[in-house]
Amino acid sequence: MAVVPDLQPYIGRFAPSPTGPLHLGSLYTALASFLQARSQQGLWRLRIDDLDTPRNRPGAVDSILTTLEAFGLHWDGAVAHQSQQLDYYQQALDQLAQKQRVYPCTCSRKDLAGPYPGTCRTKTCLPTSPYALRIKTDAHTLCFEDALQGTVCQNLAEHGDFILQRKDQIIAYQFAVVLDDELQQVNHVLRGYDLLECTPRQIFLQQQLGLSTPQYLHVPIIVDGQGYKLSKQTLATAVEVRHASAVLFGLLGLLRQNPPQALQGAPVTELLSWAVAHWNPRLLKACPAISLPA
């Protein structure tokens, strides 16, 4: 595996989907990613993950950008959009096809239970019905070192051959995120703990395509009183930009950074300046989830 040299400048990113306004859980991840980058004197890039067009919502991109700016989370460079990289994704698919690593699959979710058993792997005729594209995986254990969670190992057979392109021709998240990070020269990825188990498959794709592997750091997710992750699916509400200082102070508490009470009510710029100088992700170690205060 290609390893990112330590001498490279830190390049991180935040990649929200435009399916609605930012909620507390997504802003929490954005803040952690921003603080990690700025504490390393690095770049923090922004990407809009807008490939899943049926789920995109009008006005969501503008809302996301406005919210980030209101909280002082200013990104470096132009905003990237997945929807502008379709040719790049196709080139990567063609590269894997030339290596005979991908194959069409007509199986539906109803057909499957558990890891994909390779039902379509040996078929030689191109299907006449809509099909997805899967990558052939190897039944071996892949390990990586997470900057917060330590050594993580996964046997790729636990999931089997996974989808790169859906039946509706939309590129799957696992594939797109690997290519997007390469395009943006991202060498450090900070994201939620819920994506930890995806990482070995993404590293496998990086290996197949000859791409560099970023340094990963997975922070705890925020859960509600019932233990569910804050998300649009669980009807998490949009953050209140009118109360940016109070929200930011609360998020620093959730991130276990323990800002001094004297900073409560301080301007966003002052809070961020303190947070960058004192950022310590190790305070989140051995914690997959953080519950919102009652």
KEFI-268291 format. One record per residue (C-alpha): residue in one letter; chain; x, y, z. Coordinates in nm, 2 decimals. Layout:
BEGIN
R resn chain      u      v      w
R    A     A      X      Y      Z
...
END
This chain:
BEGIN
R resn chain      u      v      w
R    M     A   0.00   0.00   0.00
R    A     A   0.12   0.35  -0.08
R    V     A   0.17   0.53   0.25
R    V     A   0.14   0.91   0.28
R    P     A   0.48   1.05   0.39
R    D     A   0.47   1.25   0.71
R    L     A   0.65   1.54   0.54
R    Q     A   0.35   1.62   0.32
R    P     A   0.14   1.92   0.42
R    Y     A  -0.18   1.82   0.59
R    I     A  -0.48   1.82   0.36
R    G     A  -0.82   1.73   0.51
R    R     A  -1.17   1.77   0.39
R    F     A  -1.54   1.78   0.48
R    A     A  -1.78   1.62   0.23
R    P     A  -2.15   1.67   0.31
R    S     A  -2.44   1.55   0.10
R    P     A  -2.69   1.82  -0.02
R    T     A  -2.99   1.63   0.11
R    G     A  -3.09   1.91   0.35
R    P     A  -2.94   2.17   0.59
R    L     A  -2.65   2.08   0.82
R    H     A  -2.77   1.93   1.15
R    L     A  -2.58   1.91   1.48
R    G     A  -2.42   1.58   1.40
R    S     A  -2.28   1.69   1.06
R    L     A  -2.16   2.02   1.20
R    Y     A  -1.99   1.83   1.48
R    T     A  -1.79   1.63   1.23
R    A     A  -1.71   1.94   1.02
R    L     A  -1.58   2.11   1.33
R    A     A  -1.36   1.82   1.43
R    S     A  -1.22   1.79   1.08
R    F     A  -1.16   2.16   1.07
R    L     A  -0.98   2.17   1.40
R    Q     A  -0.76   1.87   1.31
R    A     A  -0.65   2.04   0.99
R    R     A  -0.59   2.39   1.14
R    S     A  -0.41   2.25   1.44
R    Q     A  -0.16   2.09   1.19
R    Q     A  -0.13   2.42   0.99
R    G     A  -0.30   2.23   0.71
R    L     A  -0.56   2.28   0.44
R    W     A  -0.93   2.21   0.49
R    R     A  -1.12   2.14   0.17
R    L     A  -1.49   2.12   0.10
R    R     A  -1.66   1.87  -0.13
R    I     A  -2.03   1.84  -0.20
R    D     A  -2.12   1.47  -0.23
R    D     A  -2.41   1.52  -0.47
R    L     A  -2.40   1.19  -0.68
R    D     A  -2.71   1.05  -0.52
R    T     A  -2.93   1.29  -0.72
R    P     A  -3.27   1.15  -0.61
R    R     A  -3.19   1.25  -0.25
R    N     A  -3.05   1.60  -0.33
R    R     A  -3.27   1.90  -0.22
R    P     A  -3.29   2.24  -0.39
R    G     A  -3.11   2.51  -0.19
R    A     A  -2.92   2.26   0.03
R    V     A  -2.58   2.35  -0.11
R    D     A  -2.63   2.72  -0.04
R    S     A  -2.76   2.64   0.31
R    I     A  -2.46   2.42   0.39
R    L     A  -2.21   2.69   0.28
R    T     A  -2.39   2.96   0.47
R    T     A  -2.39   2.75   0.79
R    L     A  -2.02   2.67   0.76
R    E     A  -1.93   3.04   0.71
R    A     A  -2.16   3.14   1.00
R    F     A  -1.96   2.91   1.23
R    G     A  -1.62   3.04   1.10
R    L     A  -1.54   2.71   0.92
R    H     A  -1.38   2.86   0.61
R    W     A  -1.25   2.62   0.36
R    D     A  -0.95   2.64   0.13
R    G     A  -0.98   2.65  -0.25
R    A     A  -1.29   2.60  -0.47
R    V     A  -1.58   2.39  -0.35
R    A     A  -1.56   2.05  -0.53
R    H     A  -1.87   1.87  -0.66
R    Q     A  -1.89   1.50  -0.73
R    S     A  -2.13   1.56  -1.01
R    Q     A  -1.85   1.73  -1.21
R    Q     A  -1.63   1.42  -1.19
R    L     A  -1.83   1.16  -1.38
R    D     A  -1.57   1.11  -1.65
R    Y     A  -1.31   1.05  -1.39
R    Y     A  -1.52   0.78  -1.22
R    Q     A  -1.58   0.61  -1.56
R    Q     A  -1.21   0.61  -1.63
R    A     A  -1.14   0.43  -1.30
R    L     A  -1.42   0.18  -1.38
R    D     A  -1.26   0.11  -1.72
R    Q     A  -0.93   0.06  -1.55
R    L     A  -1.07  -0.20  -1.32
R    A     A  -1.26  -0.36  -1.61
R    Q     A  -0.94  -0.40  -1.81
R    K     A  -0.79  -0.59  -1.51
R    Q     A  -1.11  -0.81  -1.51
R    R     A  -1.18  -0.70  -1.15
R    V     A  -1.55  -0.59  -1.21
R    Y     A  -1.86  -0.77  -1.32
R    P     A  -2.23  -0.70  -1.38
R    C     A  -2.47  -0.81  -1.11
R    T     A  -2.85  -0.83  -1.13
R    C     A  -2.91  -0.94  -0.77
R    S     A  -3.15  -0.73  -0.57
R    R     A  -3.14  -0.67  -0.19
R    K     A  -3.42  -0.91  -0.15
R    D     A  -3.21  -1.18  -0.31
R    L     A  -2.93  -1.13  -0.06
R    A     A  -2.89  -1.19   0.31
R    G     A  -2.55  -1.13   0.47
R    P     A  -2.23  -1.10   0.27
R    Y     A  -2.26  -1.12  -0.11
R    P     A  -2.21  -1.48  -0.21
R    G     A  -2.08  -1.42  -0.56
R    T     A  -2.40  -1.52  -0.74
R    C     A  -2.32  -1.33  -1.06
R    R     A  -1.94  -1.35  -1.04
R    T     A  -1.90  -1.64  -1.29
R    K     A  -2.17  -1.54  -1.54
R    T     A  -2.03  -1.47  -1.89
R    C     A  -2.32  -1.30  -2.07
R    L     A  -2.40  -0.94  -2.03
R    P     A  -2.75  -0.91  -1.86
R    T     A  -3.04  -0.77  -2.06
R    S     A  -3.20  -0.63  -1.74
R    P     A  -3.05  -0.34  -1.53
R    Y     A  -2.74  -0.44  -1.34
R    A     A  -2.49  -0.31  -1.09
R    L     A  -2.12  -0.34  -1.12
R    R     A  -1.93  -0.52  -0.84
R    I     A  -1.56  -0.56  -0.77
R    K     A  -1.40  -0.89  -0.71
R    T     A  -1.26  -0.90  -0.36
R    D     A  -1.01  -1.15  -0.21
R    A     A  -1.08  -1.34   0.11
R    H     A  -0.79  -1.19   0.31
R    T     A  -0.77  -0.98   0.62
R    L     A  -0.68  -0.61   0.56
R    C     A  -0.55  -0.40   0.85
R    F     A  -0.48  -0.03   0.89
R    E     A  -0.38   0.20   1.17
R    D     A  -0.65   0.45   1.27
R    A     A  -0.50   0.76   1.44
R    L     A  -0.76   0.74   1.72
R    Q     A  -0.90   0.38   1.72
R    G     A  -0.57   0.20   1.67
R    T     A  -0.53  -0.11   1.46
R    V     A  -0.84  -0.21   1.27
R    C     A  -0.86  -0.53   1.07
R    Q     A  -1.13  -0.67   0.85
R    N     A  -1.16  -0.98   0.64
R    L     A  -1.30  -0.87   0.30
R    A     A  -1.50  -1.18   0.29
R    E     A  -1.72  -1.04   0.56
R    H     A  -1.89  -0.82   0.30
R    G     A  -1.80  -1.01  -0.02
R    D     A  -1.78  -0.84  -0.36
R    F     A  -1.93  -0.49  -0.32
R    I     A  -2.10  -0.25  -0.55
R    L     A  -1.91   0.02  -0.74
R    Q     A  -2.19   0.14  -0.96
R    R     A  -2.56   0.10  -0.88
R    K     A  -2.83  -0.03  -1.11
R    D     A  -2.94   0.33  -1.17
R    Q     A  -2.59   0.41  -1.30
R    I     A  -2.50   0.62  -0.99
R    I     A  -2.15   0.56  -0.86
R    A     A  -2.15   0.40  -0.52
R    Y     A  -2.02   0.59  -0.22
R    Q     A  -1.73   0.34  -0.15
R    F     A  -1.59   0.40  -0.50
R    A     A  -1.65   0.77  -0.53
R    V     A  -1.50   0.87  -0.20
R    V     A  -1.17   0.70  -0.29
R    L     A  -1.15   0.88  -0.62
R    D     A  -1.26   1.21  -0.48
R    D     A  -1.00   1.21  -0.21
R    E     A  -0.73   1.14  -0.47
R    L     A  -0.85   1.42  -0.69
R    Q     A  -0.84   1.67  -0.40
R    Q     A  -0.50   1.54  -0.28
R    V     A  -0.66   1.46   0.05
R    N     A  -0.41   1.28   0.27
R    H     A  -0.59   1.29   0.61
R    V     A  -0.95   1.19   0.65
R    L     A  -1.14   1.26   0.98
R    R     A  -1.49   1.13   0.98
R    G     A  -1.75   0.95   1.20
R    Y     A  -1.70   0.62   1.38
R    D     A  -1.99   0.48   1.18
R    L     A  -1.77   0.48   0.87
R    L     A  -1.49   0.29   1.03
R    E     A  -1.60  -0.05   0.89
R    C     A  -1.61   0.09   0.54
R    T     A  -1.24   0.19   0.55
R    P     A  -1.08  -0.15   0.47
R    R     A  -1.28  -0.18   0.15
R    Q     A  -1.18   0.17   0.05
R    I     A  -0.82   0.09   0.11
R    F     A  -0.86  -0.23  -0.10
R    L     A  -0.99   0.00  -0.38
R    Q     A  -0.69   0.23  -0.34
R    Q     A  -0.46  -0.07  -0.38
R    Q     A  -0.64  -0.19  -0.69
R    L     A  -0.62   0.15  -0.85
R    G     A  -0.26   0.23  -0.74
R    L     A  -0.37   0.53  -0.52
R    S     A  -0.23   0.67  -0.20
R    T     A  -0.39   0.58   0.13
R    P     A  -0.47   0.87   0.35
R    Q     A  -0.43   0.87   0.73
R    Y     A  -0.77   0.79   0.88
R    L     A  -0.91   0.92   1.21
R    H     A  -1.26   0.82   1.31
R    V     A  -1.43   1.02   1.59
R    P     A  -1.73   0.92   1.79
R    I     A  -2.07   0.99   1.64
R    I     A  -2.34   1.18   1.83
R    V     A  -2.65   0.98   1.93
R    D     A  -2.99   1.09   2.06
R    G     A  -3.15   0.97   2.38
R    Q     A  -3.26   0.64   2.21
R    G     A  -2.91   0.57   2.09
R    Y     A  -2.97   0.66   1.73
R    K     A  -2.71   0.85   1.53
R    L     A  -2.82   1.21   1.46
R    S     A  -2.90   1.22   1.09
R    K     A  -3.16   1.34   0.85
R    Q     A  -3.32   0.99   0.86
R    T     A  -3.38   1.04   1.23
R    L     A  -3.52   1.39   1.17
R    A     A  -3.23   1.58   1.32
R    T     A  -3.31   1.95   1.29
R    A     A  -3.10   2.22   1.13
R    V     A  -2.85   2.40   1.34
R    E     A  -2.94   2.76   1.45
R    V     A  -2.69   2.99   1.30
R    R     A  -2.84   3.28   1.50
R    H     A  -2.69   3.11   1.81
R    A     A  -2.36   3.02   1.65
R    S     A  -2.15   3.10   1.96
R    A     A  -2.36   2.89   2.20
R    V     A  -2.38   2.60   1.95
R    L     A  -2.01   2.60   1.89
R    F     A  -1.94   2.61   2.27
R    G     A  -2.17   2.31   2.31
R    L     A  -2.00   2.12   2.03
R    L     A  -1.66   2.17   2.18
R    G     A  -1.80   2.02   2.50
R    L     A  -1.93   1.72   2.31
R    L     A  -1.59   1.68   2.15
R    R     A  -1.45   1.67   2.51
R    Q     A  -1.23   1.97   2.46
R    N     A  -1.37   2.14   2.77
R    P     A  -1.35   2.51   2.68
R    P     A  -1.32   2.74   2.98
R    Q     A  -1.65   2.89   3.10
R    A     A  -1.50   3.24   3.05
R    L     A  -1.54   3.17   2.67
R    Q     A  -1.91   3.11   2.69
R    G     A  -2.08   3.37   2.48
R    A     A  -1.75   3.47   2.31
R    P     A  -1.74   3.55   1.94
R    V     A  -1.71   3.25   1.71
R    T     A  -1.36   3.36   1.60
R    E     A  -1.23   3.37   1.96
R    L     A  -1.38   3.02   2.03
R    L     A  -1.22   2.87   1.72
R    S     A  -0.89   3.03   1.80
R    W     A  -0.89   2.87   2.14
R    A     A  -1.01   2.54   2.00
R    V     A  -0.74   2.52   1.74
R    A     A  -0.47   2.59   1.99
R    H     A  -0.60   2.33   2.24
R    W     A  -0.73   2.07   2.00
R    N     A  -0.67   1.72   2.14
R    P     A  -0.85   1.43   1.96
R    R     A  -0.70   1.18   2.21
R    L     A  -0.97   1.29   2.45
R    L     A  -1.22   1.10   2.23
R    K     A  -1.03   0.77   2.24
R    A     A  -1.21   0.45   2.31
R    C     A  -1.55   0.61   2.26
R    P     A  -1.76   0.51   1.96
R    A     A  -2.06   0.73   2.04
R    I     A  -2.14   1.04   2.25
R    S     A  -2.50   1.10   2.38
R    L     A  -2.66   1.44   2.36
R    P     A  -2.73   1.59   2.71
R    A     A  -3.08   1.53   2.82
END
